[in-house]
Amino acid sequence: MRVMKWSIIALAVSAGTTQFAMASSQDDAKGFIEDSTLTSKTRMLYMNRDFRNGAGNIAKPTGGFKSGYREDWGLSELLNYQSGFTQGTIGVGVDAFAMGTARLDGGAGRQGNGLFATKSDGSPEDTQSKMGGAVKFRISDTELKYGNQFVASPVFSTDDSRLLPEVATGTLITSKEIKGLELSAGRFTALSSQTGMARDSINGKGQPGLTSANIAGATYQFTDNFVGGVAASDVEDYFKKQYINLNYTLPIAESQALNFDFNGYRTTSDGKELLGDVDNKIWSLAAAYSLGAHKFTVAHQRSTGDSGYNYGIDGGGSIFLANSVQYSDFNQRDERSWQGRYDLNMTSYGVPGLSFMARYVKGDNISTTDGEGKEHEFDFETKYVLQEGPAKDLSFRLRSAIYRTTSNNGNDVNDFRLIAEYPLNIL
């Protein structure tokens, strides 16, 4: 699930534009060691899901389940090293990471939240670890990276919603030679899941894993307030996908602004059609009004075609839509959904680092074998980030979702998560 607060593309482009025919990033290279960074991120996640009916972990001999309650608690550590580039026309560097998890609580009868892999006896793993790296080259403002990496394309995005992120293996080229324009292209041949330590552990709902995914994209900052982006992918034997984003911010006053964010996908099955006949168009439009410490958002999302929107084999984060929220994505066949959201930043009230969010999403018109399906979800979230002291940037985040549906076999869920995270710059 992915929540679009503001367009991630708009933020990336506005933060990373370069000057054409001016000094390039490679001209400013200080050296392999001199520009190196080493960071760590410690994350503790407690998560429980209470399936009210229709789901569970331990099956009864007579049918159904003994329990629908899932509870996991774990700790993860991610070390990320990024070298600088060597000086000269062609800069060379490396990126590397090491990460691992430790289970603090959660047994075979309660697991299933995606925090830990499962051992042969059905119990969750106590510890897991993974390492990887990539080599990178840079000419001017164009960079090529090959190896293990984290990716954030709308059509191929590694997910980081649990203890550890997914990791993709392949090649990615990113070019920022012209001011305001960012171009990217890549080919990925493996994708490891958040609990799978193997190089290729993502599968498509029981089908073989990723064979290859070719992606391309472009974003352009037309003005300071308007950015647009397009992307496309070809995931071999699964589907082809196209994406578009338009994001516009209208400043009203010093502390007021109105933002519009449009996202759309078109997906069609390809090759062996390992996910069946995929045929879907889905789009969302969100309007957000910011007034000082307050932000009010309304959004509408609509899915059409012979199937719902499919993703996952191309990364668990490949759903840049307004109504992809904590539990549901509201992306089923023919579904229409509406969202109302309120954000409050307590900085203006003398408590910097404290924020609140409440959101309600309602979906209907879902095509099911039993007629029209409906679903709705209420989310509440609060987060506090320490602003100073030896534990500066340590954050605490509480997320709660109440989900109810007449589709998905009546799979009603209460979802609760408590997340503590501490990022640290070592070098």
Secondary structure as UniProt FT lines:
FT   HELIX           8..16
FT   TURN            20..21
FT   TURN            25..28
FT   TURN            32..35
FT   STRAND          37..51
FT   STRAND          58..59
FT   TURN            61..62
FT   STRAND          65..67
FT   STRAND          69..82
FT   STRAND          90..105
FT   TURN            108..110
FT   TURN            120..121
FT   STRAND          127..139
FT   TURN            140..141
FT   STRAND          142..149
FT   STRAND          152..153
FT   TURN            154..155
FT   STRAND          156..157
FT   STRAND          167..175
FT   TURN            179..180
FT   STRAND          181..192
FT   STRAND          203..204
FT   TURN            205..206
FT   STRAND          207..209
FT   STRAND          213..221
FT   STRAND          226..235
FT   TURN            236..238
FT   STRAND          239..253
FT   TURN            254..255
FT   STRAND          256..269
FT   TURN            271..272
FT   TURN            274..275
FT   STRAND          279..291
FT   TURN            292..293
FT   STRAND          294..305
FT   TURN            313..314
FT   TURN            316..317
FT   TURN            322..323
FT   TURN            333..334
FT   STRAND          336..345
FT   HELIX           346..349
FT   TURN            352..353
FT   STRAND          354..368
FT   TURN            369..370
FT   STRAND          371..385
FT   TURN            390..393
FT   STRAND          395..405
FT   HELIX           408..410
FT   STRAND          413..425
//
